[in-house]
Amino acid sequence: MTNILFVSLGCDKNLVDSEVMLALLKEKGYSITNVESEADVCVINTCCFIGDAKEESIENIIEIGKLKETGRLKAIIVTGCLAQRYKEEIFDELPEVDAVLGTMSIEAIVTAVDEVLEGKRFECFTPLEHLPSIKDKRSMTGVSYTGYLKIAEGCNKRCTYCIIPYVRGNYRSVPMEEVLEQAKYLVDNGITELCLVAQETTLYGIDLYGKKCLHELIRKLSELDGLHWIRLLYCYPEEITDELIEEIRDNEKVCHYIDMPLQHSEDTVLKRMGRRTTKAEITERIHKIREMIPDIVLRTTLITGFPGETEEDHQGVMEFIDEMEFGRLGAFTYSAEEGTPAAEMEEQIPEEVKERYRDEIMELQQEISFDVNRRQIGRELEVVVDGYLYEDEMYACRSYMDAPDIDGMVFVKSDEELLSGDFIKVKITDCNEYDLVGEII
């Protein structure tokens, strides 16, 4: 029996690709292992969105490469964004690598394994216009009740800091029938929470059907028996339509939660970033969403230290955050990625300034988050059980306000045994800056 070790790095969209490749390998009779010393072949699905992710990918390749000298490992296959971005250099710079697959070549994973087991080098870079077929091929790697559903690939925005269009291609929606087929497969196999992902979910359907169809898609998804929650990630503010807001409001299966990556608030910086919106437009959308869905939770991410960002710009962001009171917010320092327009811009910001901006934002957000959480005390919420903390003797749960792996928790004590994936009703009794405490009703 040939054992395959799989290492999936980067975002949830990359995780979907990993799960598709795992399913293809299992279908062909390969065995999957999580034990490095038992692996014959290792597949590393890489990320290169920012510098830290690129370094993590390279470090994993080098570390796994040592197993070829000390263990039974015969070959390393590198897939994903790093492979696509550095396809000309990867064999030369990382000689421990035996095969390389581009981002649109995940369907070639079985051929790659077959080839490297015969001692051959292999590479495959399918054109970025291609859209791999997913349908019902998925081997879930996380919890048994939450899954990610990738509804589109690539991006047309061409933000000046972003490498994604160069490694993932232009925006291509997955045909609706294929999305629904995979969603049904996931739900039939126990998934009760679907997180919809793409580089930008809000443009779904524009290329296939000539209009934005995200609201239509989630309405069809909600018809699946057994599906409890639908969660929307990566919604660009300028593309959020009134129809989408109404569907979120009126569809009982859709969480009142939107992940809305803004990156900045000030017009001068937004323009240099190549963002297609303004501070006034962002503010108007947020007010409209909150007016129509009063209990909505908005998550956003911000970039600090973008080239040319001034102290005045930073203070503008701070005032914007203070005014908007985002329920969930993350910030990361700007990373100059080679090949992007922003990397060639003048007025690059020193790292210590980027980090100060980030730290000040997160300190402010900590105060806001505590205030937002404090207002939840006394509220009754439905939560899903994520697991049991033996040291604390309590269950870790999530409400509609918390996406898996990135947001906070609701901690609950119970005399009765609860199972991961159970949905229960709780009353919120306490909180800290990022998490809630509740008791079962």
C-alpha positions as CSV (number, residue, x, y, z in Angstrom):
1,M,0.0,0.0,0.0
2,T,1.4,3.4,-1.0
3,N,0.8,6.1,1.6
4,I,0.3,9.8,0.7
5,L,1.0,12.5,3.2
6,F,-0.9,15.7,2.5
7,V,0.1,19.2,3.8
8,S,-2.4,22.0,3.0
9,L,-1.3,25.5,3.6
10,G,-3.0,28.9,3.1
11,C,-6.6,29.8,2.8
12,D,-9.9,27.9,2.9
13,K,-10.1,28.1,-0.9
14,N,-6.8,26.2,-1.1
15,L,-8.2,23.7,1.4
16,V,-11.0,22.9,-1.0
17,D,-8.4,22.1,-3.7
18,S,-6.6,19.8,-1.2
19,E,-9.8,18.0,-0.4
20,V,-10.5,17.4,-4.1
21,M,-7.0,16.0,-4.7
22,L,-7.4,13.8,-1.7
23,A,-10.6,12.4,-3.1
24,L,-9.0,11.7,-6.5
25,L,-6.1,9.9,-4.8
26,K,-8.4,7.8,-2.6
27,E,-10.5,6.9,-5.7
28,K,-7.4,5.4,-7.3
29,G,-6.6,3.3,-4.3
30,Y,-3.9,5.4,-2.6
31,S,-3.9,5.4,1.2
32,I,-3.7,8.7,3.1
33,T,-1.6,9.1,6.2
34,N,-1.0,11.9,8.7
35,V,2.3,10.2,10.0
36,E,5.4,11.6,8.3
37,S,7.4,8.5,8.9
38,E,4.9,6.3,7.1
39,A,4.6,8.4,3.9
40,D,5.9,7.3,0.5
41,V,4.9,10.5,-1.2
42,C,4.2,14.0,0.3
43,V,1.9,16.5,-1.5
44,I,2.4,20.1,-0.3
45,N,-0.4,22.5,-1.4
46,T,1.2,25.9,-1.1
47,C,0.3,29.5,-0.6
48,C,2.2,32.7,-1.6
49,F,-0.4,35.5,-1.0
50,I,2.0,37.4,1.3
51,G,5.7,37.0,2.2
52,D,5.0,35.1,5.4
53,A,2.9,32.5,3.5
54,K,5.6,32.1,0.9
55,E,8.2,31.5,3.6
56,E,6.0,29.0,5.3
57,S,5.5,27.1,2.1
58,I,9.3,27.0,1.4
59,E,10.1,26.0,4.9
60,N,7.6,23.1,4.7
61,I,9.2,21.9,1.5
62,I,12.7,21.9,3.0
63,E,11.6,20.2,6.2
64,I,9.7,17.5,4.4
65,G,12.7,17.1,2.1
66,K,14.8,15.9,5.0
67,L,12.5,12.8,5.2
68,K,13.8,11.7,1.8
69,E,17.2,11.2,3.5
70,T,16.1,9.7,6.8
71,G,12.8,8.0,6.1
72,R,10.9,6.0,3.5
73,L,9.7,9.1,1.6
74,K,10.4,8.7,-2.1
75,A,9.0,11.9,-3.6
76,I,7.6,15.4,-2.9
77,I,4.9,17.0,-5.1
78,V,4.3,20.8,-4.8
79,T,1.0,22.2,-5.9
80,G,-0.9,25.5,-5.4
81,C,0.0,29.1,-5.7
82,L,3.8,29.0,-5.0
83,A,4.1,26.3,-7.6
84,Q,2.2,28.4,-10.2
85,R,4.0,31.6,-9.3
86,Y,7.6,30.1,-9.4
87,K,7.1,27.4,-12.0
88,E,10.4,28.4,-13.8
89,E,12.5,28.4,-10.6
90,I,11.1,25.7,-8.3
91,F,13.0,22.7,-9.6
92,D,16.3,24.6,-9.6
93,E,15.8,26.3,-6.2
94,L,14.3,23.3,-4.4
95,P,15.9,20.1,-5.7
96,E,14.1,18.0,-3.3
97,V,10.9,18.6,-5.3
98,D,10.0,15.8,-7.8
99,A,6.8,17.2,-9.3
100,V,5.0,20.5,-9.7
101,L,1.4,21.2,-10.4
102,G,-0.1,24.6,-11.2
103,T,-3.2,25.9,-9.5
104,M,-5.5,24.7,-12.3
105,S,-3.9,21.3,-12.5
106,I,-5.3,19.6,-9.4
107,E,-7.0,17.0,-11.6
108,A,-3.5,15.7,-12.6
109,I,-2.6,14.7,-9.0
110,V,-3.0,11.0,-9.6
111,T,-0.8,11.1,-12.7
112,A,1.8,13.1,-10.7
113,V,1.9,10.5,-8.0
114,D,2.1,7.6,-10.5
115,E,5.0,9.3,-12.3
116,V,7.1,10.2,-9.2
117,L,6.7,6.6,-7.9
118,E,8.4,5.5,-11.1
119,G,11.3,7.8,-10.4
120,K,10.3,10.4,-13.0
121,R,10.0,14.1,-12.7
122,F,6.6,15.6,-13.6
123,E,5.1,19.0,-14.1
124,C,1.7,20.2,-15.3
125,F,0.6,23.8,-15.7
126,T,-3.0,23.9,-17.1
127,P,-3.9,27.3,-18.6
128,L,-5.4,29.6,-16.0
129,E,-8.6,29.9,-18.1
130,H,-9.4,26.3,-17.1
131,L,-11.8,25.6,-14.2
132,P,-11.2,22.3,-12.6
133,S,-14.4,20.2,-12.2
134,I,-15.3,19.5,-8.6
135,K,-18.8,18.1,-8.5
136,D,-19.0,15.4,-5.8
137,K,-15.3,14.7,-5.4
138,R,-14.2,15.8,-1.9
139,S,-12.5,14.1,1.0
140,M,-13.2,16.3,4.0
141,T,-10.2,17.0,6.3
142,G,-11.8,19.1,9.0
143,V,-14.8,18.6,11.3
144,S,-17.6,16.5,10.0
145,Y,-20.3,19.2,10.1
146,T,-18.7,22.3,8.6
147,G,-17.5,22.6,5.0
148,Y,-16.2,25.2,2.5
149,L,-18.0,25.5,-0.8
150,K,-15.9,27.2,-3.5
151,I,-18.2,28.9,-5.9
152,A,-15.7,30.8,-8.2
153,E,-12.1,30.9,-9.0
154,G,-9.7,33.8,-9.8
155,C,-10.3,37.5,-9.7
156,N,-10.7,40.4,-12.2
157,K,-10.1,43.3,-9.7
158,R,-6.4,43.6,-10.1
159,C,-5.8,45.3,-6.8
160,T,-2.2,46.7,-7.0
161,Y,-1.0,44.7,-4.0
162,C,-2.4,41.3,-4.9
163,I,-0.8,38.4,-6.7
164,I,-3.9,36.2,-6.9
165,P,-5.0,37.1,-10.5
166,Y,-1.5,36.1,-11.7
167,V,-1.6,32.7,-10.1
168,R,-5.4,32.0,-10.2
169,G,-6.5,33.8,-13.4
170,N,-9.5,35.9,-14.1
171,Y,-12.9,35.4,-12.3
172,R,-14.7,32.3,-13.3
173,S,-17.9,31.2,-11.6
174,V,-18.5,27.5,-11.0
175,P,-21.7,26.6,-12.9
176,M,-24.7,26.6,-10.5
177,E,-25.6,23.0,-11.2
178,E,-22.1,21.9,-10.2
179,V,-22.1,24.0,-7.1
180,L,-25.5,22.5,-6.1
181,E,-24.3,19.0,-6.9
182,Q,-21.2,19.4,-4.6
183,A,-23.3,21.1,-1.9
184,K,-25.8,18.1,-1.9
185,Y,-22.8,15.7,-1.7
186,L,-21.5,17.6,1.3
187,V,-24.8,17.8,3.1
188,D,-25.6,14.1,2.3
189,N,-22.3,13.3,4.1
190,G,-23.1,15.2,7.3
191,I,-22.2,18.9,6.6
192,T,-24.7,21.2,8.3
193,E,-22.8,24.5,7.9
194,L,-21.7,25.6,4.4
195,C,-19.2,28.5,4.2
196,L,-19.3,30.0,0.7
197,V,-15.9,31.0,-0.5
198,A,-14.2,32.5,-3.6
199,Q,-11.8,35.3,-4.1
200,E,-15.0,37.4,-4.3
201,T,-18.3,35.7,-3.7
202,T,-20.5,38.7,-4.5
203,L,-19.7,38.6,-8.3
204,Y,-20.9,35.0,-8.6
205,G,-22.6,34.4,-11.9
206,I,-21.7,37.6,-13.7
207,D,-19.5,35.8,-16.2
208,L,-21.8,32.8,-16.8
209,Y,-25.3,34.4,-16.6
210,G,-24.6,38.1,-17.2
211,K,-25.8,39.2,-13.7
212,K,-24.9,38.7,-10.1
213,C,-26.6,35.5,-8.9
214,L,-25.3,35.0,-5.4
215,H,-28.8,35.6,-3.9
216,E,-30.3,33.1,-6.3
217,L,-27.6,30.5,-5.4
218,I,-28.1,30.7,-1.7
219,R,-31.8,30.5,-2.1
220,K,-31.4,27.2,-4.0
221,L,-28.8,26.0,-1.5
222,S,-31.2,26.6,1.4
223,E,-33.6,24.0,-0.2
224,L,-31.2,21.2,0.8
225,D,-32.6,19.1,3.6
226,G,-30.2,18.8,6.5
227,L,-28.4,22.1,5.8
228,H,-28.7,24.3,8.8
229,W,-26.4,27.3,8.2
230,I,-25.1,29.1,5.1
231,R,-22.3,31.6,5.8
232,L,-21.0,34.2,3.3
233,L,-17.3,35.0,3.1
234,Y,-15.4,37.5,1.1
235,C,-18.1,39.9,-0.1
236,Y,-16.8,43.1,-1.6
237,P,-18.8,46.1,-0.5
238,E,-19.3,47.7,-3.9
239,E,-20.8,44.4,-5.2
240,I,-23.3,43.8,-2.4
241,T,-26.8,44.3,-3.9
242,D,-30.1,45.0,-2.3
243,E,-31.3,41.6,-3.5
244,L,-28.5,39.9,-1.6
245,I,-29.1,41.9,1.6
246,E,-32.8,40.9,1.3
247,E,-32.0,37.3,0.8
248,I,-29.7,37.3,3.9
249,R,-32.4,38.9,5.9
250,D,-35.3,36.7,4.8
251,N,-33.7,33.3,4.4
252,E,-33.6,31.6,7.8
253,K,-30.7,29.3,6.9
254,V,-28.4,32.2,6.0
255,C,-26.3,33.5,8.9
256,H,-26.6,37.2,9.6
257,Y,-22.8,37.5,9.0
258,I,-20.8,39.0,6.2
259,D,-17.1,38.8,5.7
260,M,-16.3,42.1,3.9
261,P,-12.6,42.6,3.2
262,L,-12.2,46.4,3.0
263,Q,-8.3,46.7,3.2
264,H,-8.6,50.4,4.0
265,S,-11.0,53.3,4.4
266,E,-9.2,56.4,3.1
267,D,-9.8,57.4,-0.5
268,T,-6.2,58.2,-1.3
269,V,-5.0,54.8,-0.2
270,L,-8.0,53.0,-1.7
271,K,-7.2,54.6,-5.1
272,R,-3.5,53.5,-4.9
273,M,-4.6,50.0,-4.0
274,G,-6.8,49.9,-7.1
275,R,-9.9,49.3,-5.0
276,R,-13.1,50.1,-6.9
277,T,-14.9,52.0,-4.1
278,T,-14.7,55.0,-1.9
279,K,-15.1,55.7,1.8
280,A,-18.5,57.2,1.3
281,E,-19.7,54.2,-0.7
282,I,-18.4,51.8,1.9
283,T,-20.1,53.7,4.7
284,E,-23.4,53.9,2.7
285,R,-23.4,50.1,2.2
286,I,-22.6,49.3,5.8
287,H,-25.4,51.6,7.0
288,K,-27.8,50.0,4.4
289,I,-27.0,46.5,5.5
290,R,-27.4,47.4,9.2
291,E,-30.6,49.2,8.6
292,M,-32.1,46.1,6.8
293,I,-30.5,43.5,9.1
294,P,-30.1,45.0,12.6
295,D,-28.4,42.0,14.1
296,I,-25.9,41.6,11.3
297,V,-22.2,40.9,12.2
298,L,-19.7,42.4,9.9
299,R,-16.1,41.0,9.7
300,T,-13.4,42.9,7.8
301,T,-9.6,42.8,7.2
302,L,-7.3,45.8,6.8
303,I,-3.8,46.3,5.4
304,T,-1.5,48.6,7.3
305,G,1.5,50.4,5.9
306,F,0.5,50.4,2.2
307,P,3.0,52.5,0.1
308,G,2.4,56.2,0.7
309,E,0.1,55.7,3.7
310,T,0.5,58.8,5.9
311,E,-0.1,59.3,9.6
312,E,-3.2,61.2,8.6
313,D,-4.5,58.2,6.6
314,H,-3.9,55.9,9.5
315,Q,-5.8,58.2,11.9
316,G,-8.6,58.2,9.3
317,V,-8.7,54.4,9.5
318,M,-8.8,54.6,13.3
319,E,-11.7,57.0,13.2
320,F,-13.5,54.9,10.7
321,I,-13.1,51.7,12.8
322,D,-14.3,53.6,15.9
323,E,-17.4,54.8,14.0
324,M,-18.3,51.5,12.2
325,E,-17.8,49.2,15.3
326,F,-17.1,46.1,13.3
327,G,-18.0,42.9,15.2
328,R,-14.9,41.1,13.9
329,L,-11.7,42.7,12.5
330,G,-8.2,41.6,11.6
331,A,-5.3,43.7,10.3
332,F,-2.0,42.6,8.7
333,T,1.0,44.6,7.5
334,Y,1.5,45.3,3.8
335,S,3.8,42.8,2.0
336,A,5.5,44.0,-1.2
337,E,5.0,41.1,-3.6
338,E,7.2,41.0,-6.6
339,G,5.4,41.4,-9.9
340,T,2.6,43.6,-8.4
341,P,2.4,47.3,-9.2
342,A,2.4,48.3,-5.5
343,A,5.8,46.7,-5.0
344,E,7.2,49.2,-7.5
345,M,5.6,52.2,-5.9
346,E,7.6,54.9,-4.2
347,E,7.2,55.8,-0.5
348,Q,7.4,52.2,0.8
349,I,6.7,52.2,4.6
350,P,9.3,51.0,7.1
351,E,8.3,47.7,8.9
352,E,8.2,49.3,12.3
353,V,5.7,51.9,11.1
354,K,3.5,49.2,9.5
355,E,3.6,47.2,12.7
356,R,2.7,50.2,14.8
357,Y,-0.3,51.0,12.6
358,R,-1.4,47.4,12.9
359,D,-0.9,47.2,16.7
360,E,-2.8,50.5,17.2
361,I,-5.7,49.2,15.1
362,M,-5.9,45.9,17.0
363,E,-5.8,47.7,20.4
364,L,-8.7,49.8,19.3
365,Q,-10.6,46.8,18.0
366,Q,-10.1,44.9,21.2
367,E,-12.0,47.7,23.0
368,I,-14.7,47.7,20.4
369,S,-15.0,43.9,20.4
370,F,-15.4,43.9,24.2
371,D,-18.2,46.5,23.9
372,V,-19.9,44.6,21.1
373,N,-19.7,41.3,23.2
374,R,-20.9,43.0,26.3
375,R,-24.1,44.0,24.5
376,Q,-24.8,40.3,23.8
377,I,-25.2,39.5,27.6
378,G,-28.8,38.4,28.2
379,R,-29.3,37.5,24.6
380,E,-30.5,34.0,23.6
381,L,-28.5,32.4,20.7
382,E,-28.3,29.2,18.8
383,V,-24.8,27.8,18.8
384,V,-23.1,24.8,17.2
385,V,-20.8,22.7,19.5
386,D,-17.2,22.6,18.2
387,G,-15.7,20.4,20.9
388,Y,-15.0,19.9,24.6
389,L,-12.2,21.5,26.6
390,Y,-11.2,19.0,29.3
391,E,-9.0,21.3,31.3
392,D,-11.8,23.9,31.6
393,E,-14.6,21.3,31.7
394,M,-16.7,23.2,29.2
395,Y,-17.8,23.1,25.6
396,A,-16.5,25.4,22.9
397,C,-19.3,26.5,20.6
398,R,-19.9,29.1,17.9
399,S,-22.9,31.3,17.2
400,Y,-23.9,32.7,13.8
401,M,-21.5,35.6,14.6
402,D,-18.4,33.4,14.4
403,A,-16.9,31.7,11.4
404,P,-14.8,28.6,12.0
405,D,-11.1,29.0,12.8
406,I,-11.1,32.8,12.6
407,D,-13.6,34.3,15.0
408,G,-14.4,33.9,18.7
409,M,-16.2,31.1,20.7
410,V,-19.2,30.7,23.0
411,F,-18.1,28.7,26.1
412,V,-20.8,26.6,27.7
413,K,-20.9,24.2,30.7
414,S,-23.3,21.3,30.5
415,D,-24.0,18.3,32.8
416,E,-25.3,16.4,29.8
417,E,-22.9,15.2,27.2
418,L,-23.0,17.2,23.9
419,L,-21.6,16.0,20.6
420,S,-19.6,18.1,18.2
421,G,-22.0,19.4,15.5
422,D,-25.0,19.6,17.8
423,F,-27.0,22.8,17.7
424,I,-28.2,24.0,21.1
425,K,-29.8,27.2,22.5
426,V,-27.9,29.2,25.1
427,K,-28.3,32.4,27.0
428,I,-25.2,34.7,27.1
429,T,-24.2,35.4,30.7
430,D,-20.6,36.8,30.4
431,C,-17.9,37.8,27.9
432,N,-14.3,38.9,27.4
433,E,-12.8,40.8,24.5
434,Y,-13.3,38.1,21.9
435,D,-15.4,35.3,23.4
436,L,-18.8,34.8,25.1
437,V,-19.9,32.6,27.9
438,G,-23.4,31.1,27.9
439,E,-25.6,28.6,29.7
440,I,-28.0,26.1,28.1
441,I,-31.6,27.1,28.1
